[in-house]
Amino acid sequence: MQLYDKYILPKLVHLACSRNPNMRQREKIIPLAAGRVLEIGVGSGLNLQFYNPDKVTRLWGLDPSMEMWRTAQSGTLASPIDFEHLQSSAEDIPLADETVDTVVMTYTLCTIPDPLKALREMGRVLVPHGKLLFCEHAKAPDRRVYNWQRWLNPIWKNIAGGCNLNRDISALITEGGFKITDLDTLYLPGWKPASYNVWGQAVKKSV
């Protein structure tokens, strides 16, 4: 599995996440980012083309996988935004408290081993009025699709880099210390167990 995870999986993930429906979802969320931005799970840099350089003053792209980052296209990396790649897990973000204005995550929370710890870390680095922008595939609302998700998940996790098909993204974000202020849902074209999308904005709950 080490050879698969290092050489094959990053290319498969890049191809799956760069499908046109997924890219259209990214384009709905990323231009809303402003100020100092932290992207969780920057992967192969698919979101970089959608950031507005007139609104973003600094961009950190966090990901534990250098293999994923090496699949980034050279044209994707040609951005006028001040950018720094952080090789780290989302559960241990190497930034000081309240240094980020916007946190972005797209198709990322499904793979994080401890999503609640990661969300609390995102809240820690966000300024008091900062926002979380998210777009994720999630637990389906339809019982038949959800039953397939639940049945397939143990197998899927092993071949898809730890990706979980059936996480309740909205519930996790709320439990992780955020208040969702804007939420949309949609089945994207494609394989039903992985196509139910939730996206929107959230703010850190006041203590």
C-alpha positions as protocol buffer text, in pm:
chain_id: "A"
residue {
  index: 1
  type: MET
  ca { x: 0 y: 0 z: 0 }
}
residue {
  index: 2
  type: GLN
  ca { x: 294 y: 238 z: 50 }
}
residue {
  index: 3
  type: LEU
  ca { x: 374 y: 244 z: -323 }
}
residue {
  index: 4
  type: TYR
  ca { x: 4 y: 286 z: -403 }
}
residue {
  index: 5
  type: ASP
  ca { x: -34 y: 574 z: -154 }
}
residue {
  index: 6
  type: LYS
  ca { x: 282 y: 749 z: -276 }
}
residue {
  index: 7
  type: TYR
  ca { x: 266 y: 712 z: -654 }
}
residue {
  index: 8
  type: ILE
  ca { x: -84 y: 612 z: -765 }
}
residue {
  index: 9
  type: LEU
  ca { x: -332 y: 755 z: -514 }
}
residue {
  index: 10
  type: PRO
  ca { x: -226 y: 1123 z: -556 }
}
residue {
  index: 11
  type: LYS
  ca { x: -289 y: 1105 z: -931 }
}
residue {
  index: 12
  type: LEU
  ca { x: -626 y: 934 z: -882 }
}
residue {
  index: 13
  type: VAL
  ca { x: -734 y: 1192 z: -625 }
}
residue {
  index: 14
  type: HIS
  ca { x: -625 y: 1476 z: -852 }
}
residue {
  index: 15
  type: LEU
  ca { x: -825 y: 1335 z: -1143 }
}
residue {
  index: 16
  type: ALA
  ca { x: -1136 y: 1272 z: -932 }
}
residue {
  index: 17
  type: CYS
  ca { x: -1129 y: 1614 z: -768 }
}
residue {
  index: 18
  type: SER
  ca { x: -1071 y: 1800 z: -1096 }
}
residue {
  index: 19
  type: ARG
  ca { x: -1395 y: 1680 z: -1258 }
}
residue {
  index: 20
  type: ASN
  ca { x: -1597 y: 1965 z: -1408 }
}
residue {
  index: 21
  type: PRO
  ca { x: -1883 y: 1943 z: -1152 }
}
residue {
  index: 22
  type: ASN
  ca { x: -1635 y: 1964 z: -864 }
}
residue {
  index: 23
  type: MET
  ca { x: -1450 y: 2253 z: -1024 }
}
residue {
  index: 24
  type: ARG
  ca { x: -1776 y: 2445 z: -1063 }
}
residue {
  index: 25
  type: GLN
  ca { x: -1840 y: 2393 z: -692 }
}
residue {
  index: 26
  type: ARG
  ca { x: -1496 y: 2530 z: -608 }
}
residue {
  index: 27
  type: GLU
  ca { x: -1566 y: 2836 z: -818 }
}
residue {
  index: 28
  type: LYS
  ca { x: -1874 y: 2913 z: -605 }
}
residue {
  index: 29
  type: ILE
  ca { x: -1674 y: 2923 z: -282 }
}
residue {
  index: 30
  type: ILE
  ca { x: -1313 y: 3028 z: -338 }
}
residue {
  index: 31
  type: PRO
  ca { x: -1372 y: 3385 z: -470 }
}
residue {
  index: 32
  type: LEU
  ca { x: -1541 y: 3467 z: -135 }
}
residue {
  index: 33
  type: ALA
  ca { x: -1209 y: 3431 z: 49 }
}
residue {
  index: 34
  type: ALA
  ca { x: -1048 y: 3755 z: 166 }
}
residue {
  index: 35
  type: GLY
  ca { x: -757 y: 3883 z: 372 }
}
residue {
  index: 36
  type: ARG
  ca { x: -515 y: 3629 z: 515 }
}
residue {
  index: 37
  type: VAL
  ca { x: -639 y: 3290 z: 396 }
}
residue {
  index: 38
  type: LEU
  ca { x: -561 y: 2937 z: 513 }
}
residue {
  index: 39
  type: GLU
  ca { x: -663 y: 2656 z: 281 }
}
residue {
  index: 40
  type: ILE
  ca { x: -695 y: 2320 z: 455 }
}
residue {
  index: 41
  type: GLY
  ca { x: -605 y: 2030 z: 225 }
}
residue {
  index: 42
  type: VAL
  ca { x: -457 y: 2232 z: -59 }
}
residue {
  index: 43
  type: GLY
  ca { x: -375 y: 1903 z: -232 }
}
residue {
  index: 44
  type: SER
  ca { x: -263 y: 1960 z: -590 }
}
residue {
  index: 45
  type: GLY
  ca { x: -362 y: 2327 z: -589 }
}
residue {
  index: 46
  type: LEU
  ca { x: -692 y: 2299 z: -776 }
}
residue {
  index: 47
  type: ASN
  ca { x: -839 y: 2599 z: -592 }
}
residue {
  index: 48
  type: LEU
  ca { x: -552 y: 2841 z: -655 }
}
residue {
  index: 49
  type: GLN
  ca { x: -688 y: 2964 z: -988 }
}
residue {
  index: 50
  type: PHE
  ca { x: -1009 y: 3085 z: -823 }
}
residue {
  index: 51
  type: TYR
  ca { x: -866 y: 3313 z: -553 }
}
residue {
  index: 52
  type: ASN
  ca { x: -913 y: 3686 z: -615 }
}
residue {
  index: 53
  type: PRO
  ca { x: -569 y: 3853 z: -587 }
}
residue {
  index: 54
  type: ASP
  ca { x: -741 y: 4187 z: -520 }
}
residue {
  index: 55
  type: LYS
  ca { x: -902 y: 4044 z: -203 }
}
residue {
  index: 56
  type: VAL
  ca { x: -645 y: 3793 z: -73 }
}
residue {
  index: 57
  type: THR
  ca { x: -332 y: 3940 z: 89 }
}
residue {
  index: 58
  type: ARG
  ca { x: -170 y: 3615 z: 203 }
}
residue {
  index: 59
  type: LEU
  ca { x: -242 y: 3248 z: 134 }
}
residue {
  index: 60
  type: TRP
  ca { x: -122 y: 2944 z: 326 }
}
residue {
  index: 61
  type: GLY
  ca { x: -190 y: 2605 z: 167 }
}
residue {
  index: 62
  type: LEU
  ca { x: -180 y: 2326 z: 426 }
}
residue {
  index: 63
  type: ASP
  ca { x: -153 y: 1956 z: 341 }
}
residue {
  index: 64
  type: PRO
  ca { x: 32 y: 1661 z: 497 }
}
residue {
  index: 65
  type: SER
  ca { x: 103 y: 1504 z: 156 }
}
residue {
  index: 66
  type: MET
  ca { x: 395 y: 1633 z: -47 }
}
residue {
  index: 67
  type: GLU
  ca { x: 308 y: 1371 z: -309 }
}
residue {
  index: 68
  type: MET
  ca { x: -22 y: 1549 z: -373 }
}
residue {
  index: 69
  type: TRP
  ca { x: 152 y: 1887 z: -399 }
}
residue {
  index: 70
  type: ARG
  ca { x: 399 y: 1747 z: -653 }
}
residue {
  index: 71
  type: THR
  ca { x: 107 y: 1671 z: -886 }
}
residue {
  index: 72
  type: ALA
  ca { x: 23 y: 2043 z: -907 }
}
residue {
  index: 73
  type: GLN
  ca { x: 45 y: 2186 z: -1257 }
}
residue {
  index: 74
  type: SER
  ca { x: 307 y: 2458 z: -1309 }
}
residue {
  index: 75
  type: GLY
  ca { x: 45 y: 2695 z: -1450 }
}
residue {
  index: 76
  type: THR
  ca { x: -164 y: 2653 z: -1136 }
}
residue {
  index: 77
  type: LEU
  ca { x: 124 y: 2772 z: -922 }
}
residue {
  index: 78
  type: ALA
  ca { x: 177 y: 3092 z: -1122 }
}
residue {
  index: 79
  type: SER
  ca { x: -26 y: 3312 z: -887 }
}
residue {
  index: 80
  type: PRO
  ca { x: 37 y: 3676 z: -790 }
}
residue {
  index: 81
  type: ILE
  ca { x: -80 y: 3600 z: -435 }
}
residue {
  index: 82
  type: ASP
  ca { x: 180 y: 3570 z: -160 }
}
residue {
  index: 83
  type: PHE
  ca { x: 167 y: 3192 z: -108 }
}
residue {
  index: 84
  type: GLU
  ca { x: 329 y: 2947 z: 134 }
}
residue {
  index: 85
  type: HIS
  ca { x: 287 y: 2569 z: 139 }
}
residue {
  index: 86
  type: LEU
  ca { x: 263 y: 2416 z: 488 }
}
residue {
  index: 87
  type: GLN
  ca { x: 330 y: 2043 z: 514 }
}
residue {
  index: 88
  type: SER
  ca { x: 126 y: 1961 z: 822 }
}
residue {
  index: 89
  type: SER
  ca { x: -192 y: 1795 z: 940 }
}
residue {
  index: 90
  type: ALA
  ca { x: -509 y: 1995 z: 1000 }
}
residue {
  index: 91
  type: GLU
  ca { x: -510 y: 1874 z: 1361 }
}
residue {
  index: 92
  type: ASP
  ca { x: -189 y: 2067 z: 1430 }
}
residue {
  index: 93
  type: ILE
  ca { x: -187 y: 2389 z: 1227 }
}
residue {
  index: 94
  type: PRO
  ca { x: 155 y: 2562 z: 1250 }
}
residue {
  index: 95
  type: LEU
  ca { x: 15 y: 2916 z: 1280 }
}
residue {
  index: 96
  type: ALA
  ca { x: -36 y: 3143 z: 1579 }
}
residue {
  index: 97
  type: ASP
  ca { x: -375 y: 3217 z: 1735 }
}
residue {
  index: 98
  type: GLU
  ca { x: -603 y: 3459 z: 1547 }
}
residue {
  index: 99
  type: THR
  ca { x: -378 y: 3511 z: 1245 }
}
residue {
  index: 100
  type: VAL
  ca { x: -621 y: 3407 z: 969 }
}
residue {
  index: 101
  type: ASP
  ca { x: -920 y: 3596 z: 828 }
}
residue {
  index: 102
  type: THR
  ca { x: -1063 y: 3312 z: 616 }
}
residue {
  index: 103
  type: VAL
  ca { x: -1029 y: 2935 z: 635 }
}
residue {
  index: 104
  type: VAL
  ca { x: -1112 y: 2739 z: 321 }
}
residue {
  index: 105
  type: MET
  ca { x: -1171 y: 2365 z: 286 }
}
residue {
  index: 106
  type: THR
  ca { x: -1301 y: 2183 z: -20 }
}
residue {
  index: 107
  type: TYR
  ca { x: -1339 y: 1804 z: -33 }
}
residue {
  index: 108
  type: THR
  ca { x: -1107 y: 1775 z: 266 }
}
residue {
  index: 109
  type: LEU
  ca { x: -1299 y: 1710 z: 589 }
}
residue {
  index: 110
  type: CYS
  ca { x: -1389 y: 1362 z: 466 }
}
residue {
  index: 111
  type: THR
  ca { x: -1025 y: 1248 z: 494 }
}
residue {
  index: 112
  type: ILE
  ca { x: -906 y: 1414 z: 817 }
}
residue {
  index: 113
  type: PRO
  ca { x: -858 y: 1145 z: 1087 }
}
residue {
  index: 114
  type: ASP
  ca { x: -983 y: 1368 z: 1373 }
}
residue {
  index: 115
  type: PRO
  ca { x: -1221 y: 1621 z: 1213 }
}
residue {
  index: 116
  type: LEU
  ca { x: -1336 y: 1779 z: 1539 }
}
residue {
  index: 117
  type: LYS
  ca { x: -980 y: 1847 z: 1654 }
}
residue {
  index: 118
  type: ALA
  ca { x: -904 y: 1994 z: 1311 }
}
residue {
  index: 119
  type: LEU
  ca { x: -1209 y: 2221 z: 1325 }
}
residue {
  index: 120
  type: ARG
  ca { x: -1109 y: 2344 z: 1670 }
}
residue {
  index: 121
  type: GLU
  ca { x: -764 y: 2422 z: 1529 }
}
residue {
  index: 122
  type: MET
  ca { x: -926 y: 2619 z: 1247 }
}
residue {
  index: 123
  type: GLY
  ca { x: -1123 y: 2815 z: 1505 }
}
residue {
  index: 124
  type: ARG
  ca { x: -805 y: 2881 z: 1702 }
}
residue {
  index: 125
  type: VAL
  ca { x: -620 y: 3042 z: 1410 }
}
residue {
  index: 126
  type: LEU
  ca { x: -922 y: 3243 z: 1291 }
}
residue {
  index: 127
  type: VAL
  ca { x: -969 y: 3603 z: 1403 }
}
residue {
  index: 128
  type: PRO
  ca { x: -1288 y: 3660 z: 1608 }
}
residue {
  index: 129
  type: HIS
  ca { x: -1496 y: 3765 z: 1307 }
}
residue {
  index: 130
  type: GLY
  ca { x: -1325 y: 3536 z: 1058 }
}
residue {
  index: 131
  type: LYS
  ca { x: -1516 y: 3294 z: 841 }
}
residue {
  index: 132
  type: LEU
  ca { x: -1495 y: 2932 z: 731 }
}
residue {
  index: 133
  type: LEU
  ca { x: -1577 y: 2860 z: 366 }
}
residue {
  index: 134
  type: PHE
  ca { x: -1649 y: 2495 z: 290 }
}
residue {
  index: 135
  type: CYS
  ca { x: -1758 y: 2263 z: 11 }
}
residue {
  index: 136
  type: GLU
  ca { x: -1766 y: 1892 z: 88 }
}
residue {
  index: 137
  type: HIS
  ca { x: -1932 y: 1567 z: -12 }
}
residue {
  index: 138
  type: ALA
  ca { x: -2140 y: 1437 z: 275 }
}
residue {
  index: 139
  type: LYS
  ca { x: -2385 y: 1192 z: 427 }
}
residue {
  index: 140
  type: ALA
  ca { x: -2677 y: 1163 z: 187 }
}
residue {
  index: 141
  type: PRO
  ca { x: -3026 y: 1258 z: 307 }
}
residue {
  index: 142
  type: ASP
  ca { x: -3185 y: 969 z: 116 }
}
residue {
  index: 143
  type: ARG
  ca { x: -3200 y: 647 z: 315 }
}
residue {
  index: 144
  type: ARG
  ca { x: -3115 y: 418 z: 23 }
}
residue {
  index: 145
  type: VAL
  ca { x: -2808 y: 620 z: -79 }
}
residue {
  index: 146
  type: TYR
  ca { x: -2698 y: 653 z: 283 }
}
residue {
  index: 147
  type: ASN
  ca { x: -2724 y: 276 z: 332 }
}
residue {
  index: 148
  type: TRP
  ca { x: -2490 y: 230 z: 36 }
}
residue {
  index: 149
  type: GLN
  ca { x: -2252 y: 487 z: 182 }
}
residue {
  index: 150
  type: ARG
  ca { x: -2247 y: 311 z: 516 }
}
residue {
  index: 151
  type: TRP
  ca { x: -2193 y: -33 z: 361 }
}
residue {
  index: 152
  type: LEU
  ca { x: -1919 y: 82 z: 122 }
}
residue {
  index: 153
  type: ASN
  ca { x: -1734 y: 314 z: 359 }
}
residue {
  index: 154
  type: PRO
  ca { x: -1491 y: 63 z: 519 }
}
residue {
  index: 155
  type: ILE
  ca { x: -1378 y: -54 z: 175 }
}
residue {
  index: 156
  type: TRP
  ca { x: -1375 y: 294 z: 24 }
}
residue {
  index: 157
  type: LYS
  ca { x: -1157 y: 437 z: 302 }
}
residue {
  index: 158
  type: ASN
  ca { x: -885 y: 183 z: 229 }
}
residue {
  index: 159
  type: ILE
  ca { x: -862 y: 259 z: -141 }
}
residue {
  index: 160
  type: ALA
  ca { x: -936 y: 634 z: -133 }
}
residue {
  index: 161
  type: GLY
  ca { x: -677 y: 770 z: 107 }
}
residue {
  index: 162
  type: GLY
  ca { x: -896 y: 764 z: 417 }
}
residue {
  index: 163
  type: CYS
  ca { x: -1192 y: 938 z: 252 }
}
residue {
  index: 164
  type: ASN
  ca { x: -1523 y: 880 z: 434 }
}
residue {
  index: 165
  type: LEU
  ca { x: -1839 y: 870 z: 226 }
}
residue {
  index: 166
  type: ASN
  ca { x: -2088 y: 920 z: 508 }
}
residue {
  index: 167
  type: ARG
  ca { x: -1967 y: 1202 z: 734 }
}
residue {
  index: 168
  type: ASP
  ca { x: -2234 y: 1448 z: 847 }
}
residue {
  index: 169
  type: ILE
  ca { x: -2040 y: 1759 z: 750 }
}
residue {
  index: 170
  type: SER
  ca { x: -2287 y: 2018 z: 882 }
}
residue {
  index: 171
  type: ALA
  ca { x: -2308 y: 1847 z: 1220 }
}
residue {
  index: 172
  type: LEU
  ca { x: -1929 y: 1822 z: 1245 }
}
residue {
  index: 173
  type: ILE
  ca { x: -1881 y: 2191 z: 1163 }
}
residue {
  index: 174
  type: THR
  ca { x: -2135 y: 2287 z: 1428 }
}
residue {
  index: 175
  type: GLU
  ca { x: -1988 y: 2052 z: 1689 }
}
residue {
  index: 176
  type: GLY
  ca { x: -1640 y: 2178 z: 1602 }
}
residue {
  index: 177
  type: GLY
  ca { x: -1720 y: 2527 z: 1728 }
}
residue {
  index: 178
  type: PHE
  ca { x: -1877 y: 2704 z: 1430 }
}
residue {
  index: 179
  type: LYS
  ca { x: -2217 y: 2851 z: 1346 }
}
residue {
  index: 180
  type: ILE
  ca { x: -2325 y: 2789 z: 986 }
}
residue {
  index: 181
  type: THR
  ca { x: -2459 y: 3111 z: 835 }
}
residue {
  index: 182
  type: ASP
  ca { x: -2514 y: 2996 z: 478 }
}
residue {
  index: 183
  type: LEU
  ca { x: -2574 y: 2642 z: 349 }
}
residue {
  index: 184
  type: ASP
  ca { x: -2663 y: 2488 z: 13 }
}
residue {
  index: 185
  type: THR
  ca { x: -2695 y: 2123 z: -89 }
}
residue {
  index: 186
  type: LEU
  ca { x: -2700 y: 1939 z: -419 }
}
residue {
  index: 187
  type: TYR
  ca { x: -2638 y: 1600 z: -577 }
}
residue {
  index: 188
  type: LEU
  ca { x: -2365 y: 1648 z: -837 }
}
residue {
  index: 189
  type: PRO
  ca { x: -2371 y: 1439 z: -1155 }
}
residue {
  index: 190
  type: GLY
  ca { x: -2195 y: 1111 z: -1095 }
}
residue {
  index: 191
  type: TRP
  ca { x: -2178 y: 823 z: -851 }
}
residue {
  index: 192
  type: LYS
  ca { x: -2451 y: 881 z: -591 }
}
residue {
  index: 193
  type: PRO
  ca { x: -2264 y: 764 z: -277 }
}
residue {
  index: 194
  type: ALA
  ca { x: -1999 y: 1032 z: -334 }
}
residue {
  index: 195
  type: SER
  ca { x: -2199 y: 1305 z: -506 }
}
residue {
  index: 196
  type: TYR
  ca { x: -2411 y: 1467 z: -233 }
}
residue {
  index: 197
  type: ASN
  ca { x: -2251 y: 1808 z: -176 }
}
residue {
  index: 198
  type: VAL
  ca { x: -2290 y: 2064 z: 102 }
}
residue {
  index: 199
  type: TRP
  ca { x: -2132 y: 2407 z: 79 }
}
residue {
  index: 200
  type: GLY
  ca { x: -2153 y: 2744 z: 246 }
}
residue {
  index: 201
  type: GLN
  ca { x: -2009 y: 2969 z: 516 }
}
residue {
  index: 202
  type: ALA
  ca { x: -1968 y: 2951 z: 891 }
}
residue {
  index: 203
  type: VAL
  ca { x: -1833 y: 3176 z: 1166 }
}
residue {
  index: 204
  type: LYS
  ca { x: -1658 y: 3089 z: 1488 }
}
residue {
  index: 205
  type: LYS
  ca { x: -1898 y: 3069 z: 1783 }
}
residue {
  index: 206
  type: SER
  ca { x: -1836 y: 3329 z: 2051 }
}
residue {
  index: 207
  type: VAL
  ca { x: -1711 y: 3185 z: 2380 }
}
